[in-house]
């Protein structure tokens, strides 16, 4: 499969955004990076934020096509 430079940049930006979101959440709540140690309420809240971010990136991917 050939990946264009634009697709490669998109993948890089998406990965960075996801990692940044995770680190911001962990840092703001002083959580361990291991989600298995998080309280259920934090895990649920992160999943909501993460789903929203995933949907945003899916929309951006559709716009690239």
Wavefront OBJ file of the C-alpha trace (Angstrom):
o trace
v 0.000 0.000 0.000
v 1.400 3.363 -0.999
v 0.922 6.207 1.429
v 1.066 9.717 0.029
v 3.008 12.439 1.846
v -0.318 14.107 2.717
v -1.644 10.879 4.221
v 1.582 10.366 6.125
v 1.351 13.882 7.561
v -2.314 13.298 8.449
v -1.430 10.092 10.307
v 1.393 11.857 12.145
v -0.866 14.769 13.147
v -3.644 12.426 14.282
v -1.243 10.355 16.387
v 0.183 13.489 17.999
v -3.288 14.863 18.745
v -4.333 11.593 20.370
v -1.156 11.415 22.465
v -1.461 15.074 23.469
v -5.073 14.540 24.538
v -4.097 11.528 26.633
v -1.187 13.316 28.310
v -3.244 16.424 29.020
v -5.937 14.305 30.654
v -3.438 12.286 32.716
v -1.542 15.389 33.813
v -4.621 17.433 34.694
v -5.885 14.688 36.995
v -2.494 13.495 38.228
v -3.270 9.974 37.016
v -0.922 7.115 36.249
v -0.380 6.499 32.542
v -1.790 2.987 33.037
v -5.526 3.378 32.460
v -6.167 0.177 34.404
v -5.307 2.068 37.590
v -7.752 4.910 36.947
v -11.024 5.308 38.826
v -14.009 4.274 36.695
v -15.285 7.852 36.543
v -12.015 9.126 35.022
v -11.913 6.236 32.567
v -15.478 6.965 31.428
v -14.791 10.674 31.059
v -11.638 10.019 29.043
v -13.510 7.598 26.771
v -16.076 10.324 26.045
v -13.325 12.837 25.210
v -11.498 10.238 23.143
v -14.602 9.269 21.137
v -15.189 12.923 20.326
v -11.603 13.328 19.152
v -11.812 10.144 17.051
v -14.974 11.410 15.360
v -13.276 14.732 14.630
v -10.341 12.955 12.976
v -12.692 10.679 10.998
v -14.357 13.811 9.646
v -10.978 15.265 8.704
v -10.056 11.990 6.958
v -13.242 12.111 4.889
v -12.397 15.690 3.873
v -9.007 14.514 2.607
v -10.569 12.146 0.089
l 1 2 3 4 5 6 7 8 9 10 11 12 13 14 15 16 17 18 19 20 21 22 23 24 25 26 27 28 29 30 31 32 33 34 35 36 37 38 39 40 41 42 43 44 45 46 47 48 49 50 51 52 53 54 55 56 57 58 59 60 61 62 63 64 65
